[in-house]
Structures are given as structure tokens and as C-alpha cells.
Amino acid sequence: GAGVSQSPSNKVTEKGKDVELRCDPISGHTALYWYRQSLGQGLEFLIYFQGNSAPDKSGLPSDRFSAERTGGSVSTLTIQRTQQEDSAVYLCASSPGQVAYGYTFGSGTRLTVV
Amino acid sequence: DAKTTQPPSMDCAEGRAANLPCNHSTISGNEYVYWYRQIHSQGPQYIIHGLKNNETNEMASLIITEDRKSSTLILPHATLRDTAVYYCIVRVGGNFNKFYFGSGTKLNVKP
């Protein structure tokens, strides 16, 4: 597609359940990023994939969070045993992977843990 | 972790130029300055970036001081649709593409 696609757009889950969030980057973009944004807050970096390199997981807040990127394209962010503090908008972005380019963001997945 | 400082909010009259300042006094020689904006309930949108020289595109102009310690994003004729949070970002040294977003400036364009 023309842009970064994220699904679902909204997700309500019960505390303790696992959730999977999906990101389809722009075709050909080698770099993919996950950020999250809590209500009224700035963006918090979570994880970054670049080509076939090992991902930069330095922003993941706990071991309940994991992400994978299959075939260098689609990425899935998994949150296990969700907590109420996980409620946020999860944003995915992709870029061509060169320093001079910016990101293109998706519209995000709004996660609400009840 | 953000290496930038921005005022939390600014007001601008519709049709006037909006000048958004950003301080990045610890910027390294190979780090670019990027600007993004986030309109309510949407993902951030890339605006412009630069290294040393001033830059202009269809959305905005970027003025970077000679010492590169600060920059200004200029929206030449602000409209109500430009109301958003504007983020100034420098690419963190040692990591090729990871960005840290600070708190940004909430620009309120008023009729």
C-alpha cells in the first residue's frame, strides 16, 4: 500500500490477556520502528528493526513485550499478560533505512486494558 | 533521552508566520535536525530535516544557526489545520536511525 498500515485500529482487552498488534510497512522500507504514546504524553521508543540485523530492543519496558518482523516486512508487537499501564496508542513507522530520510508513521493501534 | 528543548506551547494568528524554536546545544557534527508534527489522534508526520544549511519545502522552512545549537521551523502562512504538536528531533549519535521524541511544542493557530 501507499502508507504504513496498522491493525487493529482499536483494541480493548482484559488485564492479564495477551495481545498482538500488527504493522505493514511501506513496501521496500528496510527499517521498521515501534513507539508508544500514552495519553497526553510524547512518543516512547520501543524497538527498531533494520534489514537483517538484530533488532534494537533497548526501549522495550519489560519482558512482557516482544516483537518480530517476518520476511523483512510485516511486524507483530506482542504484549503478554497485559496491565492497565500498557494502555496507550502503539505507533509503527518505517523508513528506507538511510540516515537522511524521515519516518512514515501509521495511524496507530489504541490499546485499552480494562 | 531527548536532546532537544522546545517551549511547551505557542499561539499564532491564522495567516501569520509561525516560528517554532528548538535548542539542541549538544548536537554532534553528523547529526541531522528533523521536525515532525502530530495532529490530534493521528500518527506523527514528517515535515523537514537539515544538517547545516537552511532548508525549504512545500510545508515549511528550517533555519539552523551557524553553530547548529538551535533551529527554527517556520510555517510561512499558518492555517487552522496547522494546529498540532511539533517535535524537534536530532538523530542520536551511535545509532543510525533511532529517534527520541521530546515533549514538543503545541502550536495553537487561532482565527
Chai-1 contact restraints between the chains, C-beta under 6 A:
chainA,res_idxA,chainB,res_idxB,connection_type,confidence,min_distance_angstrom,max_distance_angstrom,comment,restraint_id
A,A31,B,N97,contact,1.0,0.0,6.0,A-B,restraint_1
A,G42,B,F101,contact,1.0,0.0,6.0,A-B,restraint_2
A,G42,B,S103,contact,1.0,0.0,6.0,A-B,restraint_3
A,L43,B,F101,contact,1.0,0.0,6.0,A-B,restraint_4
A,Y48,B,K98,contact,1.0,0.0,6.0,A-B,restraint_5
A,L91,B,G43,contact,1.0,0.0,6.0,A-B,restraint_6
A,G102,B,Y34,contact,1.0,0.0,6.0,A-B,restraint_7
A,G102,B,Y46,contact,1.0,0.0,6.0,A-B,restraint_8
A,G102,B,H49,contact,1.0,0.0,6.0,A-B,restraint_9
A,F105,B,G43,contact,1.0,0.0,6.0,A-B,restraint_10
A,F105,B,P44,contact,1.0,0.0,6.0,A-B,restraint_11
A,G106,B,G43,contact,1.0,0.0,6.0,A-B,restraint_12
A,S107,B,G43,contact,1.0,0.0,6.0,A-B,restraint_13
A,G108,B,G43,contact,1.0,0.0,6.0,A-B,restraint_14
